[in-house]
Amino acid sequence: MFIVGRNLLRQFFGDINNLSGPLFIFYIFMMGMIFLGMLLVGIYTAARLERSKFSEFRPSVDREWRRTFVAGVVISLLAISISWGWGVFRGIRSLNLASVGVRSPEGTIVTAVVILAATGMFFANMTLEEVVYRRIMLDNFIKGLAARGLSRKAAASLAMVGSLVAFGLLHTVYRGGGIVAIDAALTGTMFAFAYLLTGKLALPMGIHFGRHITTILGGESYGVVDLIAVGNVTKNTLTANLEVEFVQIGLVCLLVSIWVYRQRGSIQIPAIIYQPPIRHSQSD
């Protein structure tokens, strides 16, 4: 669905890197509709397989949910900042905060709308990935393995590996390449870990959304609107890149553990993760 939709849009719009601000906003809107369609198809399929109600996949965005989401964003920003700082200390990254800015031939309002629209598309894609790969896939993998007699720890471990492999393979569709798949699977470890310890999407979604700051660090182009990079990879080797990534993953997992301990007084996978879903008859 993603490949077909993206290819159709590219045939219609041509080179998206040269799109004017208004056209790029329209392109982002159409991509958002594709992500929404994929999300609805995923939820509908999961609801049929689980015999669950469609509404059960909708998070209750109450005060506690928002608070946990913000905590996830803060955790992500802290981990990214510290890992980049570590990279600077080690001489494999560099930062030039004075270069932060936006380069665009468009007016201020159009430029701001383009950036906001791109952020909205990131949020839509992030929501799709967290619902499909954490709430649906990881959740069902764990429940299925536990129901077949595996210990809770074994079920959680195997389910996490399986969902991360699928998550990594998805990103070969987005950007292609085996390295991309490995990087995505490693990055997904942080989101899966947060979901395993909470059984809810608020914290992993916050951590995922916090990674949007990497568009400022590495720079990004939205049509003719360019975010100027403030970070630079001074040593682009597999070992150096993994070093920074492992520092970031370790920090996120540590901070998530601290957050969960402060909320519950313990660090363990909640029982709800292993409980089979409530099945409804087709007439419900």
C-alpha positions as CSV (number, residue, x, y, z in Angstrom):
1,M,0.0,0.0,0.0
2,F,2.8,2.4,0.9
3,I,4.9,1.6,-2.2
4,V,1.9,2.0,-4.6
5,G,0.7,5.2,-2.9
6,R,4.2,6.7,-2.9
7,N,4.9,5.8,-6.5
8,L,1.6,7.3,-7.6
9,L,2.4,10.5,-5.8
10,R,5.9,10.7,-7.2
11,Q,4.5,10.2,-10.7
12,F,2.1,13.1,-10.1
13,F,4.4,15.5,-8.3
14,G,7.8,14.5,-10.0
15,D,10.9,15.5,-8.0
16,I,9.6,16.4,-4.6
17,N,12.9,18.2,-3.7
18,N,12.0,21.0,-6.1
19,L,8.4,21.4,-5.0
20,S,7.2,24.9,-3.9
21,G,6.0,25.3,-0.4
22,P,2.2,25.0,-1.2
23,L,2.8,22.0,-3.4
24,F,4.9,20.3,-0.8
25,I,2.2,20.9,1.8
26,F,-0.3,19.2,-0.5
27,Y,2.2,16.3,-1.0
28,I,2.6,15.9,2.7
29,F,-1.2,15.9,3.2
30,M,-1.5,13.1,0.6
31,M,1.3,11.1,2.3
32,G,-0.5,11.5,5.6
33,M,-3.7,10.1,4.0
34,I,-1.6,7.0,2.9
35,F,-0.3,6.5,6.5
36,L,-3.9,6.9,7.9
37,G,-5.1,4.3,5.4
38,M,-2.4,1.9,6.3
39,L,-3.2,2.5,10.0
40,L,-6.9,1.8,9.5
41,V,-6.2,-1.4,7.5
42,G,-3.8,-2.6,10.2
43,I,-6.2,-2.0,13.0
44,Y,-9.1,-3.5,11.1
45,T,-7.1,-6.6,10.3
46,A,-5.9,-7.0,13.9
47,A,-9.5,-6.4,15.2
48,R,-10.7,-9.2,13.0
49,L,-8.0,-11.6,14.0
50,E,-8.3,-10.8,17.7
51,R,-12.1,-10.5,17.5
52,S,-11.7,-7.3,19.4
53,K,-13.6,-4.1,19.0
54,F,-12.1,-1.4,16.7
55,S,-12.4,1.1,19.6
56,E,-10.1,-1.0,21.8
57,F,-7.1,0.2,19.7
58,R,-7.8,3.8,20.3
59,P,-5.7,5.2,23.2
60,S,-7.4,7.1,26.0
61,V,-5.6,10.4,25.6
62,D,-6.2,11.6,29.2
63,R,-4.0,13.7,31.5
64,E,-1.9,10.6,32.5
65,W,-1.4,9.6,28.8
66,R,-0.2,13.1,27.9
67,R,2.1,13.3,30.9
68,T,3.7,9.9,30.0
69,F,4.0,11.0,26.3
70,V,5.8,14.2,27.4
71,A,8.1,12.1,29.6
72,G,8.9,9.9,26.6
73,V,9.8,13.0,24.5
74,V,12.1,14.3,27.3
75,I,13.8,10.9,27.7
76,S,14.4,10.8,23.9
77,L,15.8,14.4,23.8
78,L,18.1,13.7,26.7
79,A,19.4,10.5,25.3
80,I,20.0,12.0,21.8
81,S,21.7,15.1,23.3
82,I,24.0,13.1,25.6
83,S,24.9,10.5,22.9
84,W,25.8,13.3,20.5
85,G,27.8,15.0,23.2
86,W,29.6,11.7,23.7
87,G,30.3,11.6,20.0
88,V,31.8,15.1,20.1
89,F,33.9,14.0,23.1
90,R,35.1,11.0,21.1
91,G,35.8,13.0,18.0
92,I,33.3,11.1,15.8
93,R,30.6,13.9,15.8
94,S,30.7,17.7,15.7
95,L,28.2,20.4,16.6
96,N,27.8,23.9,15.3
97,L,24.8,25.4,17.1
98,A,25.5,28.8,15.5
99,S,24.5,27.3,12.1
100,V,20.9,26.4,13.1
101,G,18.4,28.0,10.8
102,V,16.1,27.6,7.8
103,R,16.9,28.3,4.2
104,S,13.9,28.9,1.9
105,P,12.7,31.1,-0.9
106,E,9.2,31.0,0.5
107,G,7.7,33.5,2.9
108,T,7.8,33.0,6.7
109,I,4.2,31.8,7.0
110,V,4.5,29.2,4.2
111,T,7.9,28.0,5.5
112,A,6.4,27.6,9.0
113,V,3.4,25.7,7.6
114,V,5.7,23.4,5.6
115,I,7.7,22.6,8.8
116,L,4.6,22.0,10.8
117,A,3.1,19.8,8.1
118,A,6.3,17.8,7.9
119,T,6.2,17.4,11.7
120,G,2.6,16.3,11.4
121,M,3.5,13.7,8.8
122,F,6.3,12.4,11.1
123,F,3.7,12.1,13.9
124,A,1.3,10.2,11.6
125,N,4.0,7.8,10.4
126,M,5.2,7.3,14.0
127,T,1.7,6.5,15.2
128,L,1.3,4.0,12.4
129,E,4.5,2.2,13.3
130,E,3.9,2.2,17.1
131,V,0.3,0.9,16.7
132,V,1.2,-1.8,14.2
133,Y,4.6,-2.9,15.5
134,R,4.2,-2.5,19.2
135,R,0.4,-2.6,20.1
136,I,-0.5,-5.2,17.4
137,M,2.5,-7.2,16.5
138,L,4.6,-7.2,19.7
139,D,1.5,-7.5,21.8
140,N,0.1,-10.5,19.9
141,F,3.5,-12.2,19.6
142,I,3.9,-12.2,23.4
143,K,0.4,-13.4,24.1
144,G,0.6,-16.1,21.5
145,L,4.0,-17.4,22.7
146,A,2.9,-17.3,26.3
147,A,-0.3,-19.2,25.5
148,R,1.8,-21.9,23.9
149,G,3.7,-22.6,27.1
150,L,6.8,-20.4,26.9
151,S,7.9,-18.7,30.0
152,R,7.1,-15.0,30.3
153,K,10.7,-13.9,29.8
154,A,11.2,-16.2,26.8
155,A,7.9,-15.1,25.2
156,A,8.8,-11.4,25.7
157,S,12.3,-11.9,24.4
158,L,11.3,-13.9,21.2
159,A,8.4,-11.5,20.5
160,M,10.6,-8.5,20.8
161,V,13.2,-10.0,18.4
162,G,10.5,-11.0,15.9
163,S,8.8,-7.6,15.9
164,L,12.1,-5.8,15.6
165,V,13.1,-7.9,12.6
166,A,9.8,-7.0,10.9
167,F,10.3,-3.3,11.9
168,G,13.7,-3.3,10.3
169,L,12.5,-4.9,7.1
170,L,9.8,-2.2,6.8
171,H,12.4,0.4,6.6
172,T,14.1,-1.2,3.6
173,V,10.8,-0.3,1.9
174,Y,11.1,3.3,3.0
175,R,14.8,3.8,2.3
176,G,16.3,0.5,1.1
177,G,19.5,-1.3,2.2
178,G,20.5,-3.8,4.8
179,I,22.2,-1.2,7.0
180,V,19.0,0.7,7.1
181,A,17.1,-2.4,8.3
182,I,19.7,-3.0,11.0
183,D,19.7,0.6,12.2
184,A,15.9,0.6,12.3
185,A,15.8,-2.6,14.3
186,L,18.3,-1.3,16.8
187,T,16.4,2.0,17.1
188,G,13.1,0.1,17.6
189,T,14.7,-1.6,20.6
190,M,14.0,1.6,22.6
191,F,10.3,1.7,21.6
192,A,9.8,-2.0,22.2
193,F,11.5,-1.8,25.6
194,A,9.2,1.1,26.7
195,Y,6.1,-0.8,25.5
196,L,7.2,-4.0,27.3
197,L,7.6,-2.2,30.6
198,T,4.4,-0.2,30.4
199,G,2.0,-2.2,28.2
200,K,0.8,1.2,26.7
201,L,1.8,3.3,23.7
202,A,2.2,6.7,25.4
203,L,5.8,6.3,26.5
204,P,7.1,4.6,23.2
205,M,5.3,7.2,21.1
206,G,6.8,10.0,23.1
207,I,10.3,8.5,22.7
208,H,9.7,8.0,19.0
209,F,8.4,11.5,18.5
210,G,11.3,13.0,20.4
211,R,13.6,11.6,17.7
212,H,12.2,14.3,15.3
213,I,15.1,16.5,16.7
214,T,17.4,14.5,14.5
215,T,16.1,16.4,11.5
216,I,17.7,19.5,13.1
217,L,20.9,17.7,13.9
218,G,21.4,16.1,10.5
219,G,19.4,18.7,8.4
220,E,16.4,18.0,6.2
221,S,14.8,19.2,3.0
222,Y,11.1,19.7,2.6
223,G,10.8,20.7,-1.0
224,V,12.5,24.0,-1.3
225,V,12.6,24.5,2.5
226,D,15.9,23.3,4.0
227,L,16.6,22.8,7.7
228,I,20.3,23.6,8.1
229,A,22.2,20.8,9.9
230,V,23.9,21.7,13.2
231,G,25.5,18.3,13.6
232,N,28.1,16.6,11.4
233,V,29.3,13.0,11.3
234,T,33.1,13.4,11.4
235,K,33.8,9.7,11.4
236,N,31.3,7.8,9.3
237,T,32.3,4.2,10.0
238,L,30.1,1.3,11.2
239,T,31.9,1.1,14.5
240,A,31.7,4.8,15.2
241,N,28.0,5.0,14.3
242,L,27.2,1.9,16.4
243,E,29.0,3.4,19.4
244,V,26.8,6.6,19.4
245,E,23.7,4.5,18.8
246,F,24.4,2.1,21.6
247,V,25.0,5.0,24.0
248,Q,21.7,6.4,23.0
249,I,19.9,3.1,23.3
250,G,21.4,2.4,26.7
251,L,20.5,5.8,28.0
252,V,16.9,5.5,26.8
253,C,16.5,2.1,28.4
254,L,18.0,3.4,31.6
255,L,15.8,6.4,31.8
256,V,12.7,4.4,30.9
257,S,13.6,2.0,33.7
258,I,13.9,4.9,36.2
259,W,10.6,6.4,35.0
260,V,8.8,3.1,35.4
261,Y,10.3,2.5,38.8
262,R,9.2,5.9,40.0
263,Q,5.7,5.3,38.8
264,R,5.2,1.7,40.0
265,G,8.0,1.0,42.5
266,S,9.3,-1.9,40.4
267,I,10.8,-2.7,37.0
268,Q,9.0,-5.6,35.4
269,I,6.7,-6.4,32.5
270,P,3.1,-5.8,33.6
271,A,0.8,-8.8,33.7
272,I,-1.6,-7.2,31.1
273,I,1.1,-7.8,28.5
274,Y,0.5,-11.6,28.8
275,Q,-3.2,-11.6,29.1
276,P,-5.1,-12.8,26.0
277,P,-7.4,-10.1,24.5
278,I,-11.1,-10.1,25.3
279,R,-12.8,-11.7,22.3
280,H,-16.1,-10.4,21.2
281,S,-18.6,-12.3,19.0
282,Q,-19.3,-10.9,15.5
283,S,-22.6,-9.5,16.8
284,D,-21.0,-7.4,19.4
